[in-house]
Amino acid sequence: MINAVLAGDRVRLRPVRAEDEAALQAVFSDPSVAVWWGDPARSVRDALNPDEGESGFVIEAGGEPIGFIQCVEETDPTYLHAGIDLAVRADRQGQGFGPEAIRVLARHLFTERGHHRLTIDPSAGNRHAIEAYRRVGFQTVGVMRRYEHGPTGEWRDGLLMDLLEGELT
Ligand SMILES: CC(C)(COP(=O)(O)OP(=O)(O)OC[C@H]1O[C@@H](n2cnc3c(N)ncnc32)[C@H](O)[C@@H]1OP(=O)(O)O)[C@@H](O)C(=O)NCCC(=O)NCCS
């Protein structure tokens, strides 16, 4: 688990604390986030109780919590990589905070944690997210068919994207 505060120009990523429950609820409960992340109560619970290998951060801008970003590290040397996922609060979307948070975390994963490859797996229909990830340098690997359960129980395709060290923009 990464227990560090990571700073960028406009955003600061700091490890999630128990007192972040209300701030996380504000991020995950908006329909623009819940449509992709699923049940808000479960998202909050998972963010507060990371699994083995997961590190979760509150994204802060101007000292205020505006989102959540996490990474899952695969440490088996044969398959070494880290996956990233994030959500920005509805009123702060579309202002470049998400891509900046990814850049800050990605830089840390490359330079401090020894990774050479990062992945991200948005829903294939999440156009805004896919554009934001392309802007940071992620490339499409391919479509993972019927990859995730959508909020109304249907299976949705996911898009596997990856980013190699040196490709971060
Ligand atoms: C996807 C997400 C992380 C991107 O972060 P961001 O800070 O919004 O990224 P950007 O500012 O670069 O905006 C990305 C795109 O979304 C658009 N956008 C984002 N929020 C918007 C909103 N509320 N209304 C209209 N457009 C919006 C931006 O205009 C931009 O579109 P473009 O690429 O066509 O120009 C963030 O929008 C988000 O959390 N969305 C909801 C949850 C989600 O989809 N999480 C990702 C799961 S994989």
The ligand as an SDF file (V2000), in Angstrom:
LIG
                    3D

 48 50  0  0  0  0  0  0  0  0999 V2000
  -13.8130   10.5150  -16.3460 C   0  0  0  0  0  0  0  0  0  0  0  0
  -13.2650   11.5610  -15.4080 C   0  0  0  0  0  0  0  0  0  0  0  0
  -12.3980   10.8870  -14.3670 C   0  0  0  0  0  0  0  0  0  0  0  0
  -12.3790   12.5160  -16.2170 C   0  0  0  0  0  0  0  0  0  0  0  0
  -11.8890   13.5230  -15.3520 O   0  0  0  0  0  0  0  0  0  0  0  0
  -12.1560   15.0590  -15.7250 P   0  0  0  0  0  0  0  0  0  0  0  0
  -11.4270   15.8740  -14.7410 O   0  0  0  0  0  0  0  0  0  0  0  0
  -13.6150   15.2790  -15.8460 O   0  0  0  0  0  0  0  0  0  0  0  0
  -11.4410   15.0870  -17.1500 O   0  0  0  0  0  0  0  0  0  0  0  0
  -11.4370   16.2650  -18.2270 P   0  0  0  0  0  0  0  0  0  0  0  0
  -11.5590   17.5750  -17.5430 O   0  0  0  0  0  0  0  0  0  0  0  0
  -10.2550   16.0290  -19.0860 O   0  0  0  0  0  0  0  0  0  0  0  0
  -12.7380   16.0100  -19.0520 O   0  0  0  0  0  0  0  0  0  0  0  0
  -12.8540   14.8490  -19.8570 C   0  0  0  0  0  0  0  0  0  0  0  0
  -13.9620   14.9780  -20.8610 C   0  0  0  0  0  0  0  0  0  0  0  0
  -15.1940   14.8940  -20.1920 O   0  0  0  0  0  0  0  0  0  0  0  0
  -15.9840   16.0340  -20.4950 C   0  0  0  0  0  0  0  0  0  0  0  0
  -16.7830   16.2270  -19.3010 N   0  0  0  0  0  0  0  0  0  0  0  0
  -16.4430   15.8440  -18.0910 C   0  0  0  0  0  0  0  0  0  0  0  0
  -17.4180   16.1410  -17.2290 N   0  0  0  0  0  0  0  0  0  0  0  0
  -18.3770   16.6890  -17.9080 C   0  0  0  0  0  0  0  0  0  0  0  0
  -19.6290   17.1690  -17.5360 C   0  0  0  0  0  0  0  0  0  0  0  0
  -20.0620   17.1350  -16.2810 N   0  0  0  0  0  0  0  0  0  0  0  0
  -20.3960   17.6810  -18.4990 N   0  0  0  0  0  0  0  0  0  0  0  0
  -19.9640   17.6920  -19.7520 C   0  0  0  0  0  0  0  0  0  0  0  0
  -18.7790   17.2340  -20.1580 N   0  0  0  0  0  0  0  0  0  0  0  0
  -17.9840   16.7480  -19.2200 C   0  0  0  0  0  0  0  0  0  0  0  0
  -14.9790   17.0820  -20.7910 C   0  0  0  0  0  0  0  0  0  0  0  0
  -15.5200   18.1200  -21.5560 O   0  0  0  0  0  0  0  0  0  0  0  0
  -13.9990   16.2890  -21.5960 C   0  0  0  0  0  0  0  0  0  0  0  0
  -14.5560   16.0080  -22.8820 O   0  0  0  0  0  0  0  0  0  0  0  0
  -13.6600   16.0090  -24.1910 P   0  0  0  0  0  0  0  0  0  0  0  0
  -12.5890   15.0180  -23.9640 O   0  0  0  0  0  0  0  0  0  0  0  0
  -14.6130   15.6000  -25.2470 O   0  0  0  0  0  0  0  0  0  0  0  0
  -13.1410   17.3980  -24.3020 O   0  0  0  0  0  0  0  0  0  0  0  0
  -14.3970   12.3690  -14.7150 C   0  0  0  0  0  0  0  0  0  0  0  0
  -15.1360   13.0920  -15.6720 O   0  0  0  0  0  0  0  0  0  0  0  0
  -15.3370   11.4730  -13.9160 C   0  0  0  0  0  0  0  0  0  0  0  0
  -15.0520   11.1520  -12.7690 O   0  0  0  0  0  0  0  0  0  0  0  0
  -16.4540   11.0870  -14.5120 N   0  0  0  0  0  0  0  0  0  0  0  0
  -17.4760   10.2790  -13.8310 C   0  0  0  0  0  0  0  0  0  0  0  0
  -16.9620    8.9380  -13.2980 C   0  0  0  0  0  0  0  0  0  0  0  0
  -16.1790    8.1760  -14.3260 C   0  0  0  0  0  0  0  0  0  0  0  0
  -16.5490    8.0760  -15.4660 O   0  0  0  0  0  0  0  0  0  0  0  0
  -15.0540    7.6280  -13.8620 N   0  0  0  0  0  0  0  0  0  0  0  0
  -14.1890    6.8550  -14.7040 C   0  0  0  0  0  0  0  0  0  0  0  0
  -14.4940    5.4340  -14.6050 C   0  0  0  0  0  0  0  0  0  0  0  0
  -13.3560    4.5080  -15.6050 S   0  0  0  0  0  0  0  0  0  0  0  0
  1  2  1  0
  2  3  1  0
  2  4  1  0
  2 36  1  0
  4  5  1  0
  5  6  1  0
  6  7  2  0
  6  8  1  0
  6  9  1  0
  9 10  1  0
 10 11  2  0
 10 12  1  0
 10 13  1  0
 13 14  1  0
 14 15  1  0
 15 16  1  0
 15 30  1  0
 16 17  1  0
 17 18  1  0
 17 28  1  0
 18 19  1  0
 18 27  1  0
 19 20  2  0
 20 21  1  0
 21 22  1  0
 21 27  2  0
 22 23  1  0
 22 24  2  0
 24 25  1  0
 25 26  2  0
 26 27  1  0
 28 29  1  0
 28 30  1  0
 30 31  1  0
 31 32  1  0
 32 33  2  0
 32 34  1  0
 32 35  1  0
 36 37  1  0
 36 38  1  0
 38 39  2  0
 38 40  1  0
 40 41  1  0
 41 42  1  0
 42 43  1  0
 43 44  2  0
 43 45  1  0
 45 46  1  0
 46 47  1  0
 47 48  1  0
M  END
$$$$
